[in-house]
Amino acid sequence: MRTLKKTVIFIVAIVVLLATSASAYAHPGRLDKNGGHNCSAKSKQKGLCSGYHYHKKK
């Protein structure tokens, strides 16, 4: 009975961890000399960006 309780607690903890983990959005391209780049077609379809944008402020 104790093993079952520990197993249930472990499974619940894993589910909560996976449900609340943060997502990281990275872009596949490099940055130009101004610290920006154009969005890929895939990123535009997902609504992540709309064109050229900066990642580093001057």
SVG drawing of the C-alpha trace seen along z (x, -y; Angstrom):
<svg xmlns="http://www.w3.org/2000/svg" viewBox="-2 -52 30 54">
<polyline fill="none" stroke="black" stroke-width="0.4" points="0.0,0.0 2.8,-2.4 4.4,-1.7 1.2,-2.6 0.9,-5.9 4.5,-6.8 3.9,-5.9 0.8,-8.1 2.6,-11.0 5.5,-10.6 3.3,-10.5 1.3,-13.6 4.6,-15.5 5.8,-14.7 2.5,-15.7 2.6,-19.0 6.2,-19.6 5.5,-19.0 2.3,-21.1 4.0,-24.1 7.4,-24.1 8.2,-27.2 8.7,-27.1 11.7,-28.6 11.2,-30.1 14.5,-30.3 15.0,-31.3 17.0,-29.3 18.9,-32.2 21.8,-34.3 21.8,-38.0 23.2,-40.6 25.5,-43.4 22.6,-45.4 21.5,-42.7 18.4,-41.7 17.0,-39.4 14.0,-38.7 11.4,-36.3 11.1,-32.9 7.8,-32.0 7.2,-29.4 7.5,-32.1 5.2,-34.4 2.6,-31.6 2.8,-31.0 2.4,-34.8 5.7,-35.1 6.9,-38.0 6.0,-39.9 9.2,-40.8 12.6,-42.3 13.2,-42.7 16.0,-43.2 17.2,-41.0 19.9,-43.3 19.5,-46.9 22.3,-49.3"/>
</svg>
